[in-house]
Amino acid sequence: MTRQSDSQLGVDLGTTHTVAALTSADGRSQPLLFDASFLLPSSVFAEVDGHLLTGKDAERSARLDPSRFEPNPKRRIDDGTVLLGAREYPVSDLLSAVLRRVGDEASRVLGIMPVRTVLTYPANWATHRRTVLADAAARAGMPAPILVPEPIAAAAYFTTVMGRQIPPGGVLVVYDFGGGTFDTSVLRRRPDGGWDVLASDGLPDVGGVDLDAALLTDVGRSLAMGDADRWRQLTDPSDDISRRRSFLLREDVRTAKEQLSRTSSAGVHVPLFEVDLHVTRAEFEQVSRPYLQRTVDLTANTLQRAGVRSDQIAGLFLVGGSSRIPMVSTLLHQRLGVAPTIIEQPELVVALGSAIAAMPSRPAPAAGPATGMHPGFPAGPRPPGMGAPLGAPISGPVGAAAGMGAAAPVSAPVPGPMSPAGSPASPPGWIGGLPPSSGVPVSAPPTSGMPHSAPPASGPPVSPAAGPGAYPPGGGFAPPASAPVAGAAGFGAQPQAAGFGAQPQAAGFGAQPPAAATAQFGHGGPATPGGPPGGFPPFTPPPPRRTNGGGGKTALIVGLALVVVLLLGVGGVATWRAVSSDKSDDPSSSATGNRGTGTGGNGGNQAGPANTKDAKPGAKQQTVEINKAVWYGQVKLTFGKMTYDADADQDPLVVEVQMENLGDDTVQSYGVRTSFQIDGQEYSGSFKESSQVSGGQKSNFHISFAVYDPLKASIGTGTLLIGDGKEAQGKVPLGGGEVVAYEPVNVLKDKKLAIHDLEVTFTTCDVRGGFLDYNGQALKENRVLTCKLDIRYNGKSSEYVGSEHFRLGLPDGTEVAPKTAPNEAMSSGSENLASARNLGFQFKYAPGTYKLRVVDIAGDARKPTDVVELDVVVK
């Protein structure tokens, strides 16, 4: 490990086992060992003097006096106290005993307690359960732990350690089947690399221990028929000797169940009867199928509640020891049509991912060529524990070696050998010493929102050895489009022909721009190999050479030429600035003349028709000055000149548009759907320049409409449409009339709400036509309330703040959950403030008073004292 004071401890306190991992400052993690195992039994035994033993010490002691033994204290979290022997213990004391054992081991390894502790919990846990967990940590000497939902920790492992790429907007399903409970969660990737939990649910009565009990009942069926009294002594013991026998039988059944995930049969010794029975995998599958089917049904129902179809799933990740049961993968694949991913030791996933999840979010990376890895990280063999994703389920007996948890679905030989045990050292920043494995590519579903992107995957990865300012071979990544380059023509000028007019790829979330070089408006052409991005070759001065007296004239000519070039360049810039200045001063321009209500039934309007004096009906050449703006998702589109040339070989109808990205994340031009209606016909539009626009930047583009036959009407009678018919569609009628612009209207500013230990300041809230992130434009007849907010945690422990803490009350008395929400693990001290976080609600438009609510449930059920709210008036 690196500096001890920089290490942090991640703990997954499970129902049957606890797993912990230390993560150093450079991002490398190593699981802790407890009695030569990664798995610390979560069991607790109370000695006569009140001292609590944990782990295998507790299990060994339980054979002497099972009445003092609690195998699953996490399952008792709602009970308050637990009777062990003749004494009652608070549940938090039992949990703290397990956590103290973890802390002691971490201190032994490091020589000092880690600087920070991260604890995971089921995503559907209420506040009071999280409070019990935080209290147990404090009692164990872990002050102010950070609490992270288990599925978010698993997602961090999936994308960071395993290197699986989930693009912004992509959906990951986490199927967490542990020893005591089952939980399933549907998560969506945020552009900043974080995760939103769309839906989560669980089964508290389905876990590995329940499968043990079902197998035990099946094993003893024939024995109970022959001697019911003796069997009852094993299953319902009444004295210490019987309890010891029962404990040994249950342990043998549990190990047999685990063996059946690797082999086709296993033996069970039955004390008191003193017989050895053999159990087959088919018998185990028969008794376990009802339990497993419930987990699959709940996963499907949770997907339905989240509004996610099976074909939109970018990853299905199996977590928890019970998830390695082969039939789990088979049933999931049959129900969802998605091949699950499981690693060799799924028990370690949440603990190893917890520390990563608690780190600040980073933008989701683009996949590199072929490997599915982030560019710059070499491919290599998987380290231990990194199994390949499962393929389609197959049937027949499994012949995997013991210890191979990445078993294929029931019941055939595991396809292919496991990965090599060795692994090269990983580059800094990758957790667990592993370049991620390459597997089946995952892709996100198309959506109505604008796609966000990272650098194109088709380009060569940047060499790790490249220093600052180095350019990738072949021009690599295009710069974000902003102001035009000096000397470039303004609106109306046709860009260079390199790639101009090429059709962009149809794309949804996370889709990459076309691999072919395309000209960006205001850029000169394709990049030069070895040169800077942007299309201009690097200037290389010619080598000096001797002259025969003519050097003075040559120098003078060259100097005059350079002066002329400079003057032309300055003139071009001055011309652009003059045009821009004229437009901004024009009261009919989008800067000052586009104000509307923004929240009315039409989404706001802009008065005044376009200038159509040069658009005569039937004319072969027509021009219209539009100068109108529409807000679509996170961009503002300002339309300039539309030109029609019936004699043009291609692109006869083109409109200029300036795209301003009002969000934080990069968007692609081709994510905006446009069309033009005229004379009863509708012509689809496509951006001639497929470039990206960075957050807070502007760029100029041209949209071409697929007009093939001569237009008989004046283009001034047509209407621009922005968005498809299922969305809140923007409209710009060129001949005058109502412009549906969806201009944002501020409805709230600098309002503060405080509840329990949380303080939320809404710095600004707007009603608009779309979200400022990957969620894109609102649905038809809907609006979006977007807010920027600051969150402060004033407690002495920690709290997770997510979508469950925010609701929007509608005028009809119902309420909706946010589609965009913070995802913050907060604690006392330096991590008690989260600034400028995004919140977004979609709602059916209706004028009235809405209630913006902060919810912090302190008990099992929501009470009026758990809610504070602000009025938001929508006109």
N, C-alpha and C positions, 0 to 999 in steps of 0.2 A: 504494500500500500504506500501511498505518498504521505505527505504531512498528516500527522494524526489529527490535528485540530481541524483539518479541512474535510475529514471523512464524515459521511452521514449514514444513518442506519435506517433501512427500510424493513418494515415488519408486516407480514401477512398473518394476522392472528386468526387461524381457521378454527372450524368446529372440532375437527379431530386432530389436526396437526398445525403447528406454527412454523413458518419459514421466515428467515431473516437474511438480509444481505447488506454488506458494507460497500458503499460507493465512494471512491476517492475523488479528489478534485478534478482529475483528468477524465472522469467519466467511466472508469473501469469498475466493474462490480465483481464481488465474490460472495457466494453464499456462505453463511456460517455453518459450522458442523457442531452437532450436539450428539455426543456419544457415537461418533464416527458416522453420523447420518445427517443429511440436510433437513430431515423432518424431525421436529421436536413435538412429541405428543402433547396436545393441549390439556391433557388430564392433570388433575390435582388430587393429592392425598393429604389428609390432615392427621398429623401425628398427635399423640396423646397430649403433648405439651402445647399444642396449637400451631406448631410450625408446619408450613405447607411445603410438601414436596411436589415436584413437577416432572413431566416427561417420563422417561423410562423408570426413574426412581419411584415415581408415583405408581406406575403400573406394576412394578415388582412388589411394592408394599401392599397393593390392593389384594394380592393373593392371600395375605395374612388377615386382613380385615376389610372386605369390600364395602362395608357400611361407611367407611371413612373416605371413600373414593368417588370422585366426580369425573367421568371420562370426557364430558363435553360441556365445560362451563359456559361456552359462548351460547349454547342453546338455552341456557337458563338466564339470559340477560334481562328478560322481562320479569323474572321471579323476585327480584329484590334480594332475597337471601336464599342460601342453600344449606340444608342440614347435613353435616358430615359428622358421623358418630353421634355424640350427645350435644354438639355445639352448632349454632347457626353462624354462617359466614356471609357477609355481603358479597354479592356476585363480583363487585369491583375488586374485592380482595383476592378472589380466585384468579381473575384475569390479570391483576397486577403481579401475582406470583409468577405467572408464565412470562410476562413482560420483563420482570426483574431477572429471570433466568437468561433471557435474551440479552438484556443490558449487561449482565455480568460477563457473558461470553464475548460480547463486543469489546468490553473494556479489557478483557484479558488479551484479546488479539491485538488491540491498538495500544494498550498501556494507558488509555484514558477514554472517558466516555466520548462518543462521537459528538460533533458540534450540533447536529440536528437529527431529529427522529421523525420519520414519516410512517404513519399508520394507515392501513387501508381498511375499508369497511364496505359492506354491500350498498349499492347505489340507492336502494329503496329503504334504507334505514331512516327512521324518524330521528328528530333532534335528540330526544331523551336517550336513545341508544348510543348515539355518538358521544353524548355527554358522559355516559357510563364508561365508554372506552377511553375518553380523554382523562377522566378521573383516575382510571386504573393506571394509565401511563404516568400520571403525576405521582401516584403512590409508589410506582416502581422507580422513581428517580429520573423520569423523562419529562422534564418540564416543557410546556408549550409545544407539544408534537403537532406536526402538520397532518391533517386528515385528508386522504385522497380516496375517492371511490374506486373500488376494485376494478370495474371495467375500464376505467381511464388508465389505470396502471397497466392493465393487460394490453390496451391499445398502444400505449407508449412502448411496451416491449415488442409488439408486433411490427411497428413501423421503424423503431430505432435499432433494437438488437437484431431482429430478424431481417430488417431492411426491406420489408414489403411496402410497396408504394401505394398509399391511398391518397388520391388527389383531393384538393379542396372540394367539398360537397360530396365526396365518396362516403359510402356507408360500410361500417364494420359491425358485425354481430359477434358479441362475446358470449359464449356458452360456457358458463362456469358451474361445473358439477363437482362439488367437493364431497368431503366425508360426511357432513351433517346436513347440508342444505344445497338447493339448486337455485341459481340466479341466471337470468338472461337479460342482456342489454343491447339496445340498438344505438349506435353512436354515429355521428356525422362529423367528418373532418372539417375544421375551420381553416381559412386561408392562412392564419398565423401559426398553423401546426397544432393547435389545441383541438379539443373535442367537445362536442355538445351531446349530452345524453338525451336522445329523442324519446326513449321509453325504456322502462326497466321493470322487471317483475321477478318474483321468486316463489319457490315452494319450500316452506320451512320443514315439511314432513317428508321430503325426498332427498336422500343423500346416500353415501356409501354405507352408513350404518343401517339404513332401512333395507338396502339390498342384502346386507349381512343377515338381518333378521329373517328376510324372506327365504334366503338360502338355508338358514338354520331350520326353519319350519319344514322345508322340503326334505332336508337330510333326515330329520327325525320322524317323518310321517310313518314310515314302516315300523320304526322302533316304538313309537307311541302306541301303535295298534297292538303290539305284542306285550308291552308293559307300560301302561300309561302312568303309573305311580312313579316308577324310576325316571321316566322322561320328565315328569313334572318337577322332580328334585333338581334336574339340570336347568330347566327353563324358568322355574319359579322357586329358587332356593330359599330355605328358611333357617339355615344354620351356616356357620363359617365354613365347614367342610364342603357343604353343597355349593356355597358361593364360590369357593376356590375352583371346584370342578366346572362350574358354569363359566367362570372367567376363562379357564383354559380351553373349553369347547368353543366359546365365541371367538377367541383369538385364532384358533385353528380354522374356523370357518372363514374368518376375514382373510387370512393368508391364502386359503384355497381360492377364494373369490379373485384375489389379485393374480394368482397363478393362472386362472382361467382366461385372463387377458393375453396370456403368452402361450399357453398350451391348450390342448383339447380336453384334458382331464386333470383332476387333482384329487388327492386323498385327504380324508378328514378322520382323525381319531376321536372316538366318542368315549370319554371317561365314564365310569360307573358301569356302562355296558361292556367296556373294554373290547370294542370292535373297531376295525378300520373300514370306512366306507369310501367308495369312489364316486366322484361327481363329474359329470361331463359338461362341456360347454353348452351343449344343446339343452340340458336340464336347467342350467343357470339362466340361459336366455329365456326359457319359458317362464320362469318365476320372476325374472327382472323386467320382462317386456312391459307389463302394465305401468311400472314406475318410469321406465325410459320413455314410453309413449307420452306420458304426461309432460315430461320435460320438452319433448319435441312439439307437442300441441301448444304449450305455453310460449315457446319460441315463435311459432307461426302466428299466434294471436298477438304477441308483442310487436312483431313486424307489422301486422295489420293496424294496430293502434298507432304506430309511428308513421303510417302512410307510406311504407316501403314495400315494393314488390320484390319477389325473389330475384328477378333479373337485374335489379338495381344494387344487389349486394356485391361489394367489392372484396369482401373477405369474411370468412366464417371461422372464428378462432376458438378452439376448444381449450379450456383452462380447467384446472383442478384434477386431482388424482383419479376420480371416478370417470372422467371424460375419456380415459384411455380404453374403456370397455369397448370392444370392437363394434358391438351392435349400436352404440351411440352414433358412430359415423354412418353406419348403414341407414338407420332410420332418418337421420337428418338429410342425407343425400336423397333418399327416396321422397321425402316430404318437400324439401326446398329446391332440389335440383342443383345444389351448390356443393362442391367437394370441400369438406372441412380441412382445416390446417391444424395439426397437432405436433408438438415437439416430444422429444423422448421423456422429458420430465416436466409435465404440465403443472406439477405442484409448485414449481419455482417461479412461474411466470409473473404472478402478481407482486411478489417480494422484489424480484429483480427490476420490474418496471416501475415500482412505486417511487424510487428516488428520481427516475427520469421524468415521471409525470409531475413531480413537484418543482422541477426546474422551469424557468421562464419558457413560454411557448416560442417555437421557431417556425418560420414559414415551411410549409410542406415542400420537400425537395422534388425535383423532377428526376425521373428514372434515367439512368445512363444506358448506353447501348447494350442491349442483349441481357445484361446481368440483372436488371431491375434495381441496381444500386445507384446511390447518389454519385454523380460524376466525381471522379478523383479518388474513389476508393476501389482498390483492386479486388477482383473476384478471387476466391480461394475456397479451400475445403471448409466444411462446417466443423465447428468445435463440438465437443460432447454436449449432448442435449439439444442440438439443432437439427431435428429431423426434417425431412422434406415434407411438403404438403401432400396430403393424401390424394390419390387419384380417384377414379370412380370406384365405388364399392364392388368387391368381388366375393364369391362364395366358395366354400371349401374349408378344411381345417387349417389353422394357422400353425406355422412352424417356426415362429420367431424365437430367437434365443431369449433366455431370461434377462430381464432388465431392459428390453427394448420396448419402450412405451409407445413408440410411434407405430402402433399396430394398424394394419389395414382393416377395413370393415370386414364383418363376418364372412367367411371363416376360411380363408385360403392362405397359402404361404405368402408371407410378406414380400411384395415385389421389390427385388433389388436389395443389395446389401446396405447396411447403414453407412453413414459418412465416416471418413477416417477420424480416428480419435485425435490426431494431432491437428494443430491449427497454428498458422503463423500469428505472430503478435499483431494485434489490431492497431490501426492508426489511432492517435488520440481522438477522443470524442465518441468513439463507439463503445458501447457498454458491453462488458463481458468478453472482450478480446476476440471479436469476431467480425469479419466482414459478413454482411448478410448473405444468405443463400439466395440463389436465383431460383425461381419457381415459375409456376404458371402465372402469366401476367394478369394483373387485375386492372379493371378499368371502371370508371364511374359512369353512372347512367346519364343520359342527356336530360337536361331540365330546361325550364323556361328562363332561367337566369342567365346572366352573361358568364361565359367561361373565364376562369382565372388561369394563369399559367406561370410556370417557371420557365427557365431557358429551354429551348427545344431539345427533345431527347435525340433527335436525329443528328445533331451536331456532335463533333468530337468532344470528349470530356477534357476539361482543363487539366493540364498536367500538374500534379502536386508540387513539382519542382519549380513551376513558373513563379517568378517573383511578382511583386506588386506592379501593376500596370502592364503585365505581359498579356498579349492577345492570344487567344486560342488559334490553332491552325485553321486556315480557311475563313477567317473572319468570325467564326464561332457565333457569338450571340449579338443580335442587333440591339442598339441602344434604345431606350424608351423614347417614344416620339414626344417632342415638346414643341418649342418654337421652331419655325423654319430656319434652315441654314442660311447664312449670309449669302446673298446673291440669288436665292431661290425665288421663284415667282410666287405671288400670293394666290388667293382664291381664283379659280378659273383657269389657271395655267395647267396644262397637262403634264404629269410627271414623266420621268424617263421611261423608256419602253421595257427596261429590264423587269420581267415578271409582271408587267402592268396588265391588268385585265384578267390575270389567272384566277380561276375560281377557287375560293377558299374551301378547305375541307369542312364537311358538316361536322359539327362538334358539340359536345355537351361539356359537363364539368371536367376540368382538368385536361381537355384535349389539347394536343400540341398543334401549333401552327404548321402550315405546309412546309415540307423540307426544302422546296425550291426557293431560291432567293427571290424576294419580292421587293419592289421599290417602295420605300416609305415616302410619303408626301414631303417634299422638301429635301430629299436625299438624292444623291447623284446616281447611284447604281449599285451593283453588287460589290460585296467586300472584296478586297484584294488579299490573296493568301499572304499570311504573315503580317498583315497590316492591321490598323485599328478598325474596329467595327464602324459601320456607317457608310461604307462605299467609297471612300477616298483613299488612294494608295499613299503610303508614306513618302514624304519628300526625301530623295537621296541626292545630295549635291554631287555634281560631276567631278571626276578627278582633275586636279590642276594640270595644265599643260602649257608648254612654252608657246609664245606667240612671236611673230616677226613684225612687230610694230603696229599690227592692226588691232591689238587688244583694246585700245582706248575706244575705238569706234564700236567694237562688239559690246564692250561694257556699257557704253552709252545707249546703244539700241536695246540691250536687255533691260537696263534701268528704266528707259521710257516705257517699255512693254509692261514692266511690273507696276509702274505708276498707273498706267491705263487700267490694268486688272484691278488694282486696289480701288481706284475711283469707281469702276463699275460695281464692285462689291459693296462699297459704302453707299452708292446710289441705290442699289437694290434694297439694302437694309432701310435706308431712309424712305424709299417708296413704300415698303411694307409697313413701316411705322406710321407713315402718313395715312395709308389706307385704314390701318387699325384705328388710328386716332379719329378719322372721320366716322368710322362705324360706331365707335364708342360714344361719340358725341351726338349721334343721330337719335332723337327721341323715340324713333320706331324700332331701334335695334333691340337685340335680346338683353342687352345690359340694363336698359332703363325702360323699355316699352313693353315688357312681357308680363307685367304683374297681373295676377288673377287671384281668385279666391283660393285656388289650390285644393280645397277640400269639398267643393260643391259637387253636385251630381255629375258634372262633366269633367271634374278634375282641374278646373281653372281654365281661363281663356285669355287670349291676347287680341286686342282690338285691331282693326285695320286690315285691309286686304294686301296681298303682295303687289309689287309693281309689275303689272302685266302689259305695259304699253308695247313691248316688243314681242308679244306672243299673239300673232294674228291667226285666226282659225284657218287651217289648211296650209299655212306657210311651212316651207321646208326647213327654215331656220327660225327658231324661237328662243326667247330668253325671258326669264322671270327672276326678279330679285325678291327672295322670300324673307330673309331676316326674321325668322321666328325660331323659338326654342321649345324643346320638349324634354322632360326629365324621364329617363327610363332606367330603372334599377339604380345603380350607383353612378350613372353618367348623365351629363347634361349635353344634349345635342342641339347645336345652333346651325340652322340651315342657311346657306348663302345663296348663290346663284344656281338656278337650274337652266340647263341648255338642251335644246333639241336640234339635231342636225340630221335630216332625213337622208342626206347623201353620204353620211359617214359609213365607212366600211364596217366598223364595229362600235358598240356603245353609243348609239344615237341619242339616248336620253341619259343625262348625267346630272347629279346635283352635288354641290359642295357642302360639306358638313364639318364643323369643328366639334370634336369630342373632348369633353372635360371630365376627368375622372374625379368624382367628389369623395370617393372612398379611400381606403388605405391600401387596397390590394390591386395588383396589376390586372387589367382586363384586356381582352382581345377585341379588335374592331369587329370581327365577323360574328361576335356574339349578339349583335343587335339585329333584330329582324325588321325589315322595312319592305314596303310595297307602295305602289302608286296607282290610284284609281282614276280613270278618266274614260268618259264616253261609254260607261257600262262595262269596262274591262278593268282587270286588276293585274298589274305587272310586278313581279317580285324583284327586289333589289339585292345587290351584293356589293360589298366593299371591294373596290379595285386594289386597295392596299391592305394586306392582312398583317397589320402590325399591332403591337401591344402598347398600352398607355399606362404608365405608372401612376400610383396614387398621387393625387394633387396636381397632376400634369394635364396639359392640353395637347392635342395633335389634330392636324387637318387631313381630311380624307375626301375621297370621291365615291359616291354610290352610283352604280350603273343599273338601269332597269332593263329587263329583257323585252324590249320592244322590237318586233320583227317586221311589222307592216306599217306603212305610213300612217301617221296620226292625222285625222281630219279635223279634230277639235283643237282649240287653243289649250296649251298646257296650263294656262292660267285658270282653267275651269276644273283642274284636277285636284286630288287630295292626297297628301302624304300620310301613310299609316306607319306607326312605329309600334312593334310588338305584334303578336299573333292574336287571333280571335278569342283565345282562352284567357288572355291577360287583360290587365287594365291598359287598354290600347290608346296610344296617343294619336291625335289627328291634327293635321295642318291643312285646311282648305285654302288653296292658293287664291281663289277668287273672292275671299272674304267669308265671314261667318265665324262660328264658334271654333276656337282652337282649343283642343283638349290637351293640356300641357302637363298636368300633374306637378305643377310647381310647388315645392315645399312651403309649408306655412308653419311658422313657429307658434307653438301653443303653450310652452312652458319654459321657464328660464330660472336657473339658480334657486331651486326648491329643495329643501332637505327633509328627509324622513328618518326617524330613529326608532328602533325597536330592539329590545333586549340588548345584546352586545353589538348590534349593527347600526351603522349610520350611513345612509345613502344620500348623496347629493346629486340631483338631476341638473346638470349644468345647462342642458338644452334638450328640448324635445320638439320634433317636427312631425306633422302629418304630411305624407307624400305618397307617390304612386308605387314605390318599390323600396326594397331594402338596400342598405349600403354595403352589402357583402354578397356572397355566392347565392343567397336566396333569391336574388333578382327581383323582377317586377311582380307586383301583387296580382292575384287572380282577378278576373273580370268582376266588376261591381264591388271590389274590395279596396281598402286603403291600408297603409302601413304607418304605424307610429314608431319612429326611431328616436332613441335617446342616447346621449352621452352621459355617463355617470361616473362618480367617484365613490368608492366603497371604503369605509373605515371599520376595522374590527377593534372594539374597545374592551374585549374580554381578556382574561388572564390565561386562557388555554389556546384553543384553535377552533376554527370552524370553516367548513367548505361552503362557498357561496356559488350557487348555480341557478339553473332555470327554475327550480322549485321555489326560489325566493321571490319570484316576480309573477304578477298576474295583472290582466287588464279587465276591469269590470265593464260590461257593456250596458247601454241604456235599458235593455230588456231584463236586466238582473242576472244574466249569465256572465261568465268570465272565460277568457282564453289565456293559454300559456304562451310564452314567447317562442318565436322561431330562432331568434338570435339572443343569446344571453351570456353573461360572464361565466367563467369557469375558473374560480379562484380558490386555492387552498390558503387560508389566511391564519395568522397566528399573532400572538402578542410580540411586541418588540419591533424589529425593523421590517417585518413583513405584514404589518397591520393595515397597509394602505394600497389600494389598487385604483389607479387613476385612468380616466378617459376610456372606460370600457363601453362596449356597445350593447344596446338592448333594442329589440325589435319585435313588434306584434303585428300580425295581419288580422284584420277584422272586416266584417261586412259593413259597408258604408251606410251610415244613417246619422243625420244630425242629432246632436244631443250632448249630454254630459257623461263622460266616461270616468272611470275610477282607476288611477294608476296605483297599484298596490305593491307593498313590500310585505312578504309573508315569512315569518320565522316561527315554525311550529315548535313549541317547547315540550309537548307531550305526545301521546299517541294520536290524538285527533286535533284538528285545527279548531281553535277557539277565537272569539272576537278579539281577545287580548293579544293574539298572535299576528294581527294584521293592522297596518297603518296605510293610509291612502291619501292621494291628491286628486282634486277634480281637474279634468281635462275637457275643455269645451271644444267640440267639433261642429263647425257651422256648415 
